[in-house]
Amino acid sequence: MITNRNIVITGLQPWDVDLGSNCVNIAQEFSKNNRVLYVNYPINRLVALREKMKPSIQKRIKVLKGEEEDLEQVSPSIWVLTPKCMQESISQLGPNFFFDFMNYINNKRFAKQILSAIERLGFKDFILFNDNDIYRSFYLKELLNPAVYVYYIRDNIVYVKYWVRHGERIQSKLMKKIDLITANSTLLRDTGLKQNPHSYYVGQGCDFSLYDNALKLDMPIDLKNIKHPVIGYIGAIWSLRLDIDCIRFLAKNKPEWSIVLIGPEDEVFRNSDLHTFKNIHFLGQRKQEELASYLKYFDVAINPQVLSPETIGNYPRKIDEYLSMGKPVVARKTDAMGVFSEYCLLAETNQEFLVQTERALADNSTEKELARIAFAHTHTWENSVAEIYNAIELVESEKMETKTT
């Protein structure tokens, strides 16, 4: 275990993110034995213009103007930095040398803010932990000179439109020059190994505190008039990740099932014909603390994930949440789902998904529910962060040996 160290975290998710955040959970686990500086990503000019009415963006603009403090202590050992700098919008720039030049300028602005916070907090000999931020944190090894630089990969973001122009090239270079890579799926670990021998699978954690007391929860009002069986999904309802065709297939072929979808929709889903099906119920986004009360009344929990280069290696955190309440789970078969194969029913095609959901409804028991709960509870943030610590200690030990020889 690593203790009494200073850890600086940069990444793609701000501290005040609306949805669940791996990075925030990891920061909280780090902070139990270390001091943590959590760095929100700086806004860029396009975001500041397009999303200026969002409260989170308004807060960052106030920080830029000096109307609010940039550094805030949110717990005894966690500080959150909102950088007082504006980034240029460069993701679609070309050619490569021009993008690299502008990215270095963005990195210098970013690093200057981090160095200021580090100095104010008295951080020395710090570990830099980068959560999937391949652009803004590309030059931080040179600009911040951390004791160890860890790249945490949890999504194959290089296939997403925003990153597709430069992402694969930049991520490859980043992986080669940093000290180690930690990944929450075996596929992403293997992606890292192609560039850096210090690439480790560290699993995934889950906060079960909201689910462990679910037996006491009453049925939400908007579920009371929905007939069973309820086939439910909780999470982002985005076409990039969720298979519209699969949901449509289930609803069309099983009109007696109620398919309940909970979460924020993207434009594709909002404009889809799924809203015309009487047995599909979009209940909208709910607060984190409300989700267990919905999950409690699902007969089967599903994850009809889109199969794409971006999603196939992703660790589906919602599966742990589903299993933590003992629910039968049907999910798309992916590399990452191999970890769950003994406790979930997996499907490749839409027809298989339907058949496996039928099986889940017909074949359940208290014994299986208890086994699912016990398995889910092995996936704690404490265990995942322990693996991250092990990887860091291994690399630091090798560095020390190199210095002494």
GUKE-768391 format. One record per atom (N, C-alpha, C): residue in one letter; x, y, z. Coordinates in pm, whole numbers, padded with zeros to 5 digits, always signed. Atoms other than C-alpha are relative to their C-alpha. Example, Ala and Ser with C-alpha at 12.3 -4.5 7.8 and 13.67 -1.06 7.14 Angstrom:
<atoms>
a+00089-00119+00000 a+01230-00450+00780 a+00090+00120+00000 s-00082-00119-00006 s+01367-00106+00714 s-00077+00109+00073 
</atoms>
This chain:
<atoms>
m+00084-00121+00000 m+00000+00000+00000 m+00087+00125+00000 i-00069-00128+00003 i+00112+00354-00076 i-00064+00094+00102 t+00052-00088-00104 t+00076+00595+00216 t+00085+00126+00010 n-00068-00127-00027 n+00167+00953+00303 n+00073+00056-00122 r-00053-00056+00124 r+00228+01049-00058 r-00091+00111-00049 n+00079-00102+00067 n+00106+01338-00269 n-00036-00052-00139 i+00048+00051+00128 i-00106+01242-00571 i-00076+00110-00073 v+00068-00098+00086 v-00210+01478-00852 v-00077-00076-00107 i+00086+00071+00095 i-00501+01362-01069 i-00049+00096-00108 t+00061-00070+00112 t-00588+01493-01414 t-00087-00100-00076 g+00084+00096+00071 g-00855+01346-01639 g-00112+00064-00078 l+00111-00043+00085 l-01167+01368-01849 l-00125+00035+00079 q+00121-00023-00080 q-01418+01388-01563 q+00027+00101+00110 p-00016-00097-00107 p-01454+01693-01341 p-00049-00056+00133 w+00043+00044-00133 w-01507+01657-00968 w-00151+00004+00014 d+00145-00019-00014 d-01867+01776-01002 d-00078-00066-00113 v+00069+00070+00108 v-01963+01531-01281 v-00135-00053+00050 d+00136+00040-00038 d-02336+01444-01282 d-00014-00151+00018 l+00011+00145-00006 l-02296+01070-01345 l+00110-00057+00089 g-00103+00065-00077 g-02089+00818-01154 g+00136+00015-00067 s-00134-00027+00055 s-01714+00866-01196 s+00103-00093+00062 n-00112+00081-00046 n-01434+00611-01173 n+00106+00086+00066 c-00112-00082-00046 c-01183+00889-01127 c-00028+00061+00137 v+00036-00056-00131 v-01368+01053-00837 v+00010-00109+00107 n-00007+00111-00096 n-01402+00713-00665 n+00145-00037+00031 i-00142+00031-00022 i-01031+00642-00713 i+00065+00108+00085 a-00056-00109-00080 a-00942+00985-00576 a-00040-00013+00146 q+00046+00017-00137 q-01152+00920-00268 q+00073-00114+00070 e-00074+00112-00058 e-00979+00586-00214 e+00146+00038+00025 f-00136-00049-00019 f-00635+00743-00266 f+00010+00084+00129 s-00006-00099-00108 s-00721+01009-00008 s-00008-00060+00139 k+00006+00063-00132 k-00768+00758+00273 k+00137-00008+00066 n-00135+00012-00055 n-00390+00737+00310 n+00099+00098-00062 n-00088-00094+00069 n-00253+01017+00092 n-00069+00135-00018 r+00058-00129+00035 r-00302+01381+00000 r-00023+00004-00150 v+00040+00004+00141 v-00480+01432-00332 v-00036+00139-00052 l+00043-00119+00074 l-00503+01725-00571 l-00074-00048-00123 y+00084+00041+00113 y-00791+01660-00812 y-00017+00121-00092 v-00001-00112+00094 v-00760+01880-01121 v-00114-00013-00100 n+00104-00005+00104 n-01072+01964-01318 n+00063+00038-00134 y-00055-00039+00129 y-01012+01989-01690 y-00033+00146-00029 p+00029-00139+00037 p-00984+02347-01819 p-00096+00005-00118 i+00094-00011+00111 i-01258+02462-02050 i+00071+00055-00124 n-00053-00060+00122 n-01188+02544-02413 n-00099+00102-00054 r+00080-00115+00046 r-01324+02834-02614 r-00136-00042-00057 l+00127+00044+00058 l-01590+02638-02803 l-00100-00041+00108 v+00088+00042-00110 v-01731+02481-02486 v-00050+00122+00078 a+00038-00121-00073 a-01730+02818-02310 a-00109+00077-00073 l+00099-00071+00081 l-01936+02959-02597 l-00129-00080-00010 r+00118+00083+00026 r-02172+02667-02664 r-00078-00033+00127 e+00064+00049-00122 e-02243+02567-02304 e+00006+00102+00113 k-00020-00106-00099 k-02217+02901-02130 k-00112+00009+00104 m+00110-00007-00095 m-02556+02858-01959 m+00004-00113+00103 k-00011+00108-00097 k-02456+02538-01779 k+00063+00051+00129 p-00057-00045-00128 p-02390+02596-01407 p+00148-00034+00015 s-00140+00040-00014 s-02062+02403-01423 s+00092+00088-00083 i-00080-00088+00085 i-01935+02619-01710 i+00001+00142+00056 q+00005-00133-00060 q-02052+02938-01543 q+00096+00010+00118 k-00093-00001-00113 k-01855+02840-01233 k+00143+00012-00048 r-00136-00006+00050 r-01541+02787-01439 r+00034+00138-00058 i-00021-00135+00052 i-01585+03124-01609 i+00022+00098+00115 k-00020-00085-00118 k-01615+03287-01266 k+00141-00018+00057 v-00138+00024-00045 v-01288+03122-01167 v+00099+00072-00091 l-00086-00068+00097 l-01127+03254-01485 l+00006+00150+00025 k+00009-00145-00024 k-01245+03605-01399 k+00049+00039+00139 g-00045-00030-00135 g-01117+03576-01043 g-00113+00025+00098 e+00115-00022-00088 e-01467+03591-00897 e-00020-00114+00099 e+00002+00113-00093 e-01428+03249-00731 e+00140-00058+00012 e-00131+00059-00022 e-01130+03069-00583 e+00021-00121-00092 d-00031+00113+00087 d-00957+02818-00807 d+00028-00129+00077 l-00038+00116-00080 l-00851+02585-00524 l-00094-00014+00118 e+00100+00024-00104 e-01107+02430-00292 e+00031-00131+00071 q-00018+00123-00077 q-01061+02180-00011 q-00136-00063+00023 v+00131+00065-00005 v-01347+01929-00033 v-00006-00110+00106 s-00006+00097-00108 s-01232+01685+00236 s+00133+00023+00071 p-00127-00024-00071 p-00949+01666+00491 p+00124-00024-00083 s-00121+00029+00077 s-00711+01527+00228 s-00022+00007-00151 i+00022-00021+00144 i-00861+01623-00112 i-00022+00149-00028 w+00019-00136+00050 w-00827+01957-00287 w-00038-00009-00147 v+00042-00003+00140 v-00998+02037-00617 v+00046+00132-00063 l-00049-00117+00073 l-00833+02274-00863 l-00083+00019-00126 t+00063-00040+00127 t-01034+02451-01132 t+00096+00098-00068 p-00106-00082+00058 p-00763+02588-01363 p-00049+00135-00053 k+00031-00134+00050 k-00765+02959-01439 k+00068+00021-00135 c-00055-00017+00134 c-00682+02914-01805 c-00102-00048-00102 m+00086+00038+00112 m-00861+02885-02135 m+00083-00081-00099 q-00067+00084+00098 q-00771+02609-02379 q-00051+00032-00141 e+00041-00015+00139 e-00774+02645-02755 e-00067-00130-00046 s+00074+00116+00051 s-01014+02411-02938 s+00077-00057-00119 i-00097+00046+00100 i-00772+02197-03137 i-00025-00141-00051 s+00013+00144+00029 s-00912+01843-03169 s-00005-00033-00149 q+00014+00028+00143 q-00984+01875-03542 q+00104+00072-00085 l-00104-00070+00075 l-00674+02072-03637 l+00088-00096-00077 g-00099+00073+00079 g-00435+01948-03900 g+00089+00102-00067 p-00063+00132-00009 p-00168+01881-04009 p+00053-00029+00140 n-00040+00046-00132 n-00009+01690-03721 n+00092+00098+00072 f-00096-00087-00068 f+00274+01935-03652 f-00070+00123+00057 f+00073-00117-00050 f+00026+02223-03612 f-00080-00038+00124 f+00071+00046-00119 f-00190+02021-03373 f+00097-00015+00117 d-00096+00023-00107 d+00119+01922-03173 d+00048+00132+00060 f-00045-00132-00048 f+00234+02285-03149 f-00107+00063+00090 m+00108-00061-00079 m-00105+02406-03025 m-00028-00082+00127 n+00021+00083-00119 n-00139+02110-02790 n+00105+00028+00106 y-00105-00035-00096 y+00194+02200-02632 y-00034+00131+00070 i+00040-00127-00062 i+00068+02554-02573 i-00110-00024+00104 n+00107+00033-00096 n-00248+02416-02409 n+00057-00069+00124 n-00061+00071-00112 n-00038+02182-02195 n+00078+00094+00091 k-00077-00095-00080 k+00188+02468-02082 k-00092+00085+00087 r+00096-00078-00079 r-00112+02675-01973 r-00055-00084+00115 f+00055+00092-00098 f-00255+02375-01791 f+00102-00028+00110 a-00105+00034-00096 a+00074+02283-01625 a+00031+00117+00093 k-00027-00118-00082 k+00127+02639-01502 k-00098+00008+00117 q+00102-00004-00105 q-00201+02621-01307 q+00023-00112+00103 i-00025+00112-00092 i-00116+02280-01161 i+00121+00028+00087 l-00120-00033-00076 l+00232+02394-01057 l-00029+00102+00109 s+00039-00100-00099 s+00079+02693-00880 s-00070-00066+00119 a+00072+00069-00107 a-00155+02467-00682 a+00092-00090+00081 i-00096+00087-00068 i+00123+02220-00603 i+00087+00080+00097 e-00083-00085-00085 e+00336+02502-00465 e-00078+00047+00122 r+00082-00047-00112 r+00051+02636-00251 r-00027-00110+00101 l+00029+00113-00089 l-00018+02290-00110 l+00126-00065+00056 g-00124+00059-00048 g+00346+02204-00060 g+00020-00144-00041 f-00015+00138+00049 f+00326+01885-00267 f+00143-00021-00050 k-00134+00038+00046 k+00668+01721-00315 k-00003-00146-00044 d-00018+00139+00040 d+00771+01402-00492 d-00135-00066-00031 f+00138+00045+00019 f+00418+01356-00624 f-00015-00101-00112 i+00042+00095+00103 i+00255+01080-00827 i-00102+00072-00089 l+00097-00056+00094 l+00072+01201-01140 l-00085-00114-00055 f+00095+00103+00045 f-00238+00994-01221 f-00091+00063-00104 n+00074-00057+00113 n-00391+01067-01560 n-00113-00094-00041 d+00118+00079+00035 d-00745+00939-01619 d-00040+00024-00145 n+00043+00003+00140 n-00765+00884-01996 n+00011+00133-00074 d-00010-00132+00064 d-00669+01246-02080 d+00124+00003-00089 i-00116+00017+00087 i-00446+01199-02383 i+00052+00130-00060 y-00044-00126+00059 y-00433+01558-02513 y+00055+00096+00106 r-00038-00104-00096 r-00425+01799-02219 r+00114-00043+00091 s-00104+00049-00093 s-00192+01577-02016 s+00118-00064-00071 f-00104+00067+00079 f+00041+01468-02296 f+00141+00043+00041 y-00133-00051-00031 y+00335+01690-02200 y+00025+00019+00149 l-00014-00027-00144 l+00285+01687-01823 l+00118-00072+00064 k-00120+00066-00053 k+00569+01441-01766 k+00118+00096-00004 e-00110-00094+00015 e+00812+01701-01898 e-00024+00130+00078 l+00031-00130-00058 l+00633+02007-01760 l-00016-00003+00152 l+00021+00010-00145 l+00557+01879-01407 l+00107-00082+00070 n-00105+00086-00056 n+00838+01625-01354 n-00048-00080+00121 p+00049+00080-00112 p+00638+01385-01135 p+00097-00114+00033 a-00082+00115-00038 a+00805+01103-00941 a-00038-00122-00082 v+00053+00109+00082 v+00583+00856-01128 v-00118+00056-00078 y+00113-00041+00082 y+00343+00916-01416 y-00079-00125-00037 v+00089+00114+00025 v+00048+00672-01433 v-00108+00042-00098 y+00112-00021+00093 y-00187+00657-01730 y-00106-00106+00027 y+00113+00089-00029 y-00526+00506-01640 y-00093-00001-00121 i+00086+00010+00117 i-00716+00379-01944 i-00123-00082+00035 r+00126+00068-00034 r-01082+00290-01892 r-00099+00002-00116 d+00084-00006+00120 d-01232+00370-02234 d+00091+00006-00121 n-00076-00004+00125 n-01111+00318-02588 n-00040+00126-00077 i+00051-00127+00051 i-01168+00686-02659 i+00053+00037-00137 v-00061-00041+00127 v-00945+00701-02967 v-00092-00026-00118 y+00094+00026+00109 y-01238+00571-03174 y-00122+00094+00004 v+00109-00098-00008 v-01473+00850-03063 v+00032+00117-00092 k-00017-00105+00102 k-01528+01129-03315 k+00094+00111+00046 y-00081-00112-00049 y-01368+01398-03096 y+00149-00030-00008 w-00141+00037-00006 w-01040+01205-03071 w+00051-00072-00125 v-00039+00093+00106 v-01038+01007-03393 v+00110+00056-00091 r-00099-00056+00092 r-00820+01251-03590 r+00143-00016+00053 h-00136+00005-00056 h-00521+01254-03352 h+00014-00098+00116 g-00002+00076-00124 g-00617+01025-03065 g+00093-00120+00001 e-00080+00122+00001 e-00452+00697-03167 e+00149+00034-00003 r-00141-00041+00011 r-00126+00870-03261 r+00052+00055+00133 i-00043-00064-00124 i-00109+01078-02943 i+00000-00099+00116 q+00004+00097-00110 q-00216+00798-02709 q+00118-00098-00009 s-00113+00091+00018 s+00047+00567-02857 s+00129+00063+00051 k-00120-00070-00046 k+00320+00825-02795 k-00002+00019+00152 l+00012-00019-00144 l+00189+00895-02444 l+00032-00129+00075 m-00022+00129-00066 m+00187+00526-02352 m+00147-00040+00002 k-00141+00037+00010 k+00547+00487-02464 k+00087+00077+00099 k-00090-00082-00080 k+00688+00771-02256 k-00034+00007+00148 i+00033-00006-00142 i+00498+00744-01928 i+00056-00122+00072 d-00062+00106-00078 d+00605+00514-01644 d-00080-00129+00001 l+00081+00122+00000 l+00313+00274-01634 l-00143+00030-00040 i+00139-00005+00044 i-00036+00203-01761 i-00082-00091+00090 t+00094+00083-00073 t-00325+00077-01551 t-00131+00001-00077 a+00121+00013+00082 a-00641-00052-01718 a-00107-00076+00078 n+00110+00067-00071 n-00984-00158-01594 n-00059-00116-00080 s+00042+00120+00072 s-01025-00428-01859 s+00123-00065-00061 t-00115+00072+00056 t-00796-00696-01999 t+00030+00043-00142 l-00023-00045+00137 l-00847-00574-02355 l+00078+00131-00002 l-00071-00127-00006 l-00733-00222-02264 l+00140-00019+00055 r-00135+00032-00048 r-00441-00368-02068 r+00087-00048-00115 d-00075+00052+00114 d-00338-00554-02381 d+00032+00110-00101 t-00028-00116+00084 t-00367-00231-02580 t+00122+00074+00051 g-00115-00066-00061 g-00123-00076-02337 g+00129-00077-00017 l-00119+00083+00011 l+00119-00369-02356 l+00069+00013-00135 k-00059-00018+00132 k+00173-00300-02725 k+00097+00117-00002 q-00083-00120-00003 q+00337+00028-02628 q+00095+00005+00120 n-00075-00015-00125 n+00470-00021-02275 n-00008-00131+00079 p+00004+00127-00074 p+00571-00339-02087 p-00060+00013+00139 h+00061-00024-00131 h+00448-00180-01766 h-00147+00038-00018 s+00144-00019+00018 s+00078-00220-01842 s-00072-00107+00081 y+00057+00092-00098 y-00143-00376-01574 y-00153+00009+00004 y+00145+00007-00022 y-00502-00490-01532 y-00024+00020+00149 v+00024-00032-00141 v-00631-00339-01207 v-00146-00019+00040 g+00139+00021-00032 g-00997-00433-01227 g-00078+00129+00015 q+00092-00113-00011 q-01279-00201-01136 q-00066-00004+00137 g+00070-00008-00127 g-01440-00083-00817 g-00144+00045-00020 c+00140-00045+00002 c-01798-00003-00734 c-00038+00042+00142 d+00049-00046-00130 d-01959+00192-00451 d-00136-00064+00024 f+00123+00076-00024 f-02223-00044-00312 f-00086+00059+00111 s+00072-00053-00117 s-02337+00179-00027 s-00145+00036-00032 l+00136-00038+00037 l-02645+00292-00221 l-00089-00121-00029 y+00074+00119+00039 y-02746-00066-00300 y-00016-00101+00113 d+00000+00101-00105 d-02678-00259+00019 d-00124+00005+00089 n+00119-00012-00085 n-02987-00127+00201 n-00129+00010-00081 a+00113-00017+00092 a-03225-00156-00091 a-00128-00069+00047 l+00119+00071-00047 l-03462-00396+00090 l-00097+00093+00071 k+00085-00094-00073 k-03593-00099+00285 k-00070+00100-00093 l+00049-00103+00091 l-03680+00101-00027 l-00137-00034-00056 d+00134+00017+00058 d-04036+00151-00147 d+00008+00014-00152 m+00006-00012+00145 m-04136+00125-00512 m-00023+00145-00041 p+00023-00137+00049 p-04103+00458-00695 p-00138+00012-00063 i+00135-00023+00050 i-04435+00611-00797 i-00013-00030-00148 d+00012+00018+00145 d-04358+00601-01169 d+00021-00145-00045 l-00007+00142+00034 l-04304+00223-01155 l-00129-00074+00034 k+00115+00072-00055 k-04632+00139-00983 k-00102-00042-00105 n+00098+00034+00104 n-04843+00136-01299 n+00062-00073-00118 i-00067+00076+00105 i-04589-00055-01507 i-00007-00148+00035 k+00022+00142-00031 k-04673-00423-01532 k+00129-00081-00011 h-00114+00092+00004 h-04429-00706-01475 h-00024-00106-00108 p-00139-00017-00043 p-04205-00855-01591 p+00061+00130-00050 v-00072-00123+00033 v-03989-00545-01590 v+00143-00036-00041 i-00135+00020+00053 i-03678-00564-01806 i+00065+00138+00001 g-00046-00136-00024 g-03470-00268-01693 g+00145+00027-00033 y-00136-00049+00028 y-03165-00066-01787 y+00018+00132+00074 i-00034-00125-00067 i-02997+00209-01583 i+00136+00046-00053 g-00127-00055+00050 g-02730+00432-01735 g-00025+00100-00110 a+00011-00096+00110 a-02658+00673-02016 a-00068-00067-00120 i+00075+00054+00115 i-02906+00616-02300 i+00052+00072-00124 w-00071-00063+00110 w-02665+00709-02576 w+00018-00101-00112 s-00012+00089+00115 s-02659+00561-02926 s+00142-00048-00021 l-00140+00042+00010 l-02279+00545-02905 l+00025-00127+00079 r-00024+00111-00091 r-02310+00283-02630 r-00113-00102+00005 l+00117+00086-00019 l-02662+00137-02635 l-00064-00034-00134 d+00048+00051+00128 d-02811-00075-02914 d-00151+00021-00015 i+00141-00031+00025 i-03141+00076-03031 i-00070-00120-00064 d+00063+00113+00070 d-03209-00220-03261 d-00032-00115+00094 c+00023+00109-00095 c-03177-00469-02977 c-00121+00031+00089 i+00114-00040-00084 i-03420-00276-02756 i-00129-00009-00079 r+00118+00007+00087 r-03664-00244-03045 r-00041-00146-00023 f+00026+00143+00024 f-03634-00620-03115 f-00068-00064+00121 l+00061+00056-00121 l-03714-00710-02755 l-00143+00049+00017 a+00133-00057-00020 a-04010-00474-02736 a-00100-00052-00103 k+00089+00044+00108 k-04155-00585-03070 k-00038-00146+00016 n+00024+00143-00008 n-04123-00958-03005 n-00057-00045+00135 k+00053+00033-00132 k-04224-00950-02639 k-00086+00116+00053 p+00084-00112-00042 p-04510-00701-02603 p-00047-00012+00144 e+00042+00018-00138 e-04593-00854-02264 e+00107+00043+00100 w-00106-00050-00087 w-04259-00735-02126 w-00008+00153+00008 s-00015-00145-00016 s-04219-00383-01987 s+00148+00032+00003 i-00142-00037+00008 i-03885-00239-02089 i+00015+00141+00056 v-00015-00126-00073 v-03783+00038-01851 v+00143+00051-00017 l-00130-00061+00024 l-03496+00272-01942 l+00014+00124+00087 i-00022-00111-00093 i-03358+00510-01679 i+00135+00063-00028 g-00124-00072+00028 g-03100+00773-01767 g-00021+00109-00102 p+00010-00109+00097 p-03031+01074-01988 p+00010-00052-00143 e+00001+00043+00141 e-03108+01030-02359 e+00080+00097-00087 d-00058-00087+00101 d-02906+01160-02650 d-00104+00028-00108 e+00095-00042+00102 e-03069+01311-02958 e-00052-00117-00082 v+00042+00116+00080 v-03077+00980-03147 v-00112-00075+00070 f+00104+00071-00074 f-03278+00810-02874 f-00126+00086+00014 r+00117-00087-00016 r-03504+01112-02818 r-00086+00003-00126 n+00072-00006+00127 n-03598+01110-03187 n-00033-00137-00058 s+00021+00135+00053 s-03625+00731-03222 s-00146-00044+00014 d+00135+00054-00007 d-03941+00527-03275 d-00025-00080+00127 l+00020+00072-00125 l-03883+00357-02940 l-00104+00068+00089 h+00097-00074-00082 h-04099+00629-02787 h-00144-00029-00042 t+00136+00034+00045 t-04397+00498-02985 t-00046-00136+00052 f+00036+00132-00052 f-04387+00152-02822 f-00066+00014+00136 k+00072-00009-00127 k-04640+00112-02544 k+00071-00073+00114 n-00067+00076-00105 n-04418-00134-02359 n+00144+00045+00026 i-00129-00060-00032 i-04106+00086-02357 i-00026+00127+00081 h+00024-00111-00092 h-04092+00333-02069 h+00132+00074+00028 f-00114-00086-00029 f-03838+00615-02062 f-00033+00082+00125 l+00031-00067-00126 l-03831+00739-01703 l+00092+00117+00029 g-00086-00117-00017 g-03558+01000-01746 g+00114-00025+00096 q-00114+00010-00090 q-03252+01069-01537 q-00045+00009+00145 r+00030-00001-00143 r-03266+01000-01164 r+00129+00022+00078 k-00116-00021-00085 k-03035+01094-00879 k+00062-00134+00038 q-00071+00123-00034 q-02773+00839-00782 q-00067-00074+00117 e+00057+00063-00119 e-02939+00779-00446 e-00139-00059-00024 e+00131+00054+00032 e-03269+00693-00618 e+00006-00129-00082 l-00008+00108+00098 l-03140+00426-00855 l-00030-00137+00059 a+00023+00132-00061 a-03148+00132-00612 a-00148-00030+00017 s+00143+00024-00019 s-03519+00182-00553 s-00066-00046-00130 y+00050+00048+00128 y-03580+00126-00925 y+00053-00140-00029 l-00063+00130+00028 l-03335-00161-00962 l-00063-00112+00082 k+00063+00100-00088 k-03501-00340-00670 k-00119-00068-00066 y+00124+00052+00058 y-03817-00389-00878 y+00016-00047-00144 f-00025+00062+00130 f-03651-00504-01201 f-00007-00151+00014 d-00003+00146+00003 d-03714-00868-01287 d+00129-00049-00065 v-00128+00026+00065 v-03413-00871-01519 v+00065+00134-00031 a-00075-00121+00035 a-03143-00606-01560 a+00082-00028-00125 i-00065+00024+00129 i-02994-00564-01906 i+00104+00106-00033 n-00096-00095+00058 n-02703-00403-02086 n+00019-00035-00148 p-00011+00028+00144 p-02768-00422-02463 p+00099+00095-00067 q-00108-00089+00042 q-02437-00262-02548 q+00025-00009-00150 v-00044-00003+00140 v-02340-00156-02898 v+00140-00061-00007 l-00133+00055+00021 l-02045-00355-03027 l+00076+00089-00098 s-00080-00088+00083 s-01783-00116-03159 s+00142+00001+00056 p-00137-00007-00053 p-01407-00062-03127 p+00009+00084+00128 e-00005-00086-00117 e-01483+00207-02869 e-00052-00068+00125 t+00067+00056-00117 t-01703-00004-02642 t+00043-00141+00038 i-00018+00144-00021 i-01585-00363-02675 i+00092-00031+00119 g-00090+00026-00112 g-01311-00330-02411 g-00039+00067+00129 n+00038-00078-00118 n-01498-00110-02164 n-00055-00088+00112 y+00054+00070-00117 y-01568-00236-01815 y-00137+00060+00033 p+00135-00053-00025 p-01947-00205-01759 p-00031+00007+00149 r+00017-00017-00145 r-01970-00067-01406 r-00141-00032+00045 k+00138+00025-00038 k-02347-00098-01408 k-00026-00148+00030 i+00021+00143-00025 i-02313-00479-01412 i+00024-00033+00146 d-00024+00019-00143 d-02161-00472-01064 d-00117+00051+00083 e+00115-00056-00073 e-02448-00252-00948 e-00121-00091-00011 y+00109+00095+00018 y-02703-00489-01097 y+00019-00123+00089 l-00026+00124-00074 l-02538-00796-00941 l-00001+00022+00151 s-00006-00026-00144 s-02496-00627-00603 s-00138-00009+00065 m+00135+00019-00051 m-02875-00650-00567 m-00056-00136-00040 g+00040+00136+00030 g-02882-01009-00685 g-00080-00020-00126 k+00087+00006+00117 k-03055-00934-01013 k+00056-00092-00109 p-00042+00070+00122 p-03046-01171-01311 p+00042+00105-00103 v-00054-00098+00094 v-02840-00993-01576 v+00021-00064-00137 v-00026+00038+00138 v-02837-01024-01953 v+00078+00114-00065 a-00085-00103+00059 a-02563-00839-02141 a+00059-00046-00131 r-00068+00031+00125 r-02393-00819-02474 r+00136-00064+00031 k-00125+00070-00021 k-02097-01055-02497 k+00116+00083-00055 t-00119-00074+00038 t-01770-00860-02502 t+00119-00058+00074 d-00120+00044-00070 d-01412-00914-02394 d-00009+00032+00149 a+00007-00042-00140 a-01471-00718-02072 a-00102-00081+00079 m+00102+00077-00069 m-01781-00923-01989 m+00045-00141+00036 g-00051+00131-00036 g-01568-01236-01967 g+00018-00016+00150 v-00016+00002-00146 v-01506-01145-01602 v-00129-00044+00068 f+00131+00025-00061 f-01880-01186-01537 f-00070-00125-00052 s+00067+00107+00075 s-01949-01496-01747 s-00070-00104+00090 e+00063+00098-00088 e-02034-01718-01447 e-00127+00054+00066 y+00109-00060-00076 y-02288-01472-01309 y-00099+00077-00087 c+00088-00070+00093 c-02447-01315-01618 c-00026-00089-00122 l+00030+00067+00126 l-02615-01446-01931 l+00041+00093-00113 l-00057-00083+00104 l-02433-01321-02239 l-00055-00036-00137 a+00061+00020+00131 a-02561-01277-02594 a+00075+00079-00105 e-00064-00069+00112 e-02412-01187-02930 e-00101+00065-00093 t+00100-00052+00093 t-02722-01140-03147 t-00124+00045+00076 n+00126-00044-00062 n-03059-00979-03079 n-00086-00119+00040 q+00078+00119-00031 q-03227-01320-03094 q+00054-00069+00126 e-00061+00059-00120 e-02981-01458-02839 e-00033+00083+00124 f+00031-00087-00113 f-03047-01156-02619 f-00142-00029+00050 l+00138+00031-00038 l-03419-01233-02623 l-00007-00135+00071 v+00003+00135-00059 v-03364-01603-02548 v+00063+00001+00139 q-00066-00006-00130 q-03125-01526-02263 q-00085+00075+00103 t+00088-00071-00092 t-03373-01279-02113 t-00115-00090+00045 e+00101+00100-00036 e-03642-01547-02125 e+00056-00097+00105 r-00064+00092-00093 r-03401-01781-01950 r+00019+00064+00137 a-00020-00071-00127 a-03320-01520-01685 a-00129+00011+00079 l+00129-00010-00068 l-03689-01476-01609 l-00044-00135+00057 a+00050+00132-00039 a-03750-01850-01585 a+00088-00071+00102 d-00095+00078-00080 d-03440-01962-01400 d+00074+00090+00099 n-00062-00082-00104 n-03368-01766-01084 n-00024-00068+00134 s+00017+00059-00133 s-03327-01861-00719 s+00071+00085+00104 t-00067-00072-00109 t-03222-01725-00382 t+00148-00031+00002 e-00141+00040+00002 e-02900-01921-00408 e+00078+00077-00106 k-00067-00074+00107 k-02813-01755-00740 k+00011+00148+00034 e-00003-00141-00038 e-02903-01412-00606 e+00112+00026+00100 l-00105-00018-00101 l-02670-01454-00307 l+00139-00013-00063 a-00129+00016+00068 a-02388-01575-00533 a+00035+00125-00080 r-00025-00123+00077 r-02428-01268-00755 r+00044+00114+00092 i-00032-00106-00097 i-02420-01035-00455 i+00143-00017+00052 a-00134+00025-00053 a-02108-01200-00313 a+00107+00029-00104 f-00097-00025+00106 f-01929-01184-00647 f+00017+00150-00023 a-00008-00145+00023 a-02014-00816-00702 a+00084+00069+00107 h-00070-00066-00110 h-01874-00727-00362 h+00150-00029+00005 t-00146+00013+00012 t-01530-00852-00462 t+00057+00115-00083 h-00044-00110+00087 h-01515-00554-00701 h-00014+00133+00074 t+00002-00123-00079 t-01443-00278-00451 t+00109+00095-00048 w-00104-00096+00035 w-01248+00041-00504 w+00125-00025+00083 e-00116+00034-00082 e-01024-00069-00219 e+00087-00104-00070 n-00075+00104+00070 n-00924-00381-00415 n+00064+00052-00128 s-00053-00054+00126 s-00883-00195-00746 s+00118+00093+00025 v-00108-00094-00030 v-00671+00082-00594 v+00121-00073+00057 a-00113+00081-00049 a-00460-00181-00415 a+00082-00051-00117 e-00073+00046+00120 e-00372-00317-00761 e+00077+00116-00064 i-00071-00117+00053 i-00284+00036-00877 i+00125+00027+00085 y-00115-00019-00089 y-00059+00074-00572 y+00110-00102-00029 n-00099+00105+00028 n+00110-00259-00648 n+00080+00031-00126 a-00067-00032+00127 a+00186-00148-01004 a+00097+00117+00019 i-00087-00117-00024 i+00327+00188-00888 i+00123-00042+00080 e-00113+00043-00084 e+00543+00024-00621 e+00100-00083-00080 l-00088+00081+00083 l+00681-00224-00875 l+00086+00089-00089 v-00074-00090+00089 v+00780+00054-01116 v+00099+00085+00079 e-00091-00080-00083 e+00927+00268-00838 e+00119-00083+00047 s-00107+00088-00044 s+01128-00028-00715 s+00101-00022-00113 e-00089+00018+00115 e+01269-00086-01065 e+00081+00127-00027 k-00071-00126+00018 k+01354+00283-01093 k+00114+00013+00101 m-00100-00009-00104 m+01541+00265-00763 m+00117-00092-00029 e-00106+00094+00033 e+01734-00041-00873 e+00089+00054-00113 t-00075-00056+00113 t+01833+00133-01196 t+00096+00109+00046 k-00085-00109-00049 k+01968+00432-01004 k+00120-00050+00075 t-00108+00050-00085 t+02181+00219-00775 t+00097-00091-00073 t-00091+00087+00076 t+02340+00011-01052 t+00079+00079-00102 
</atoms>
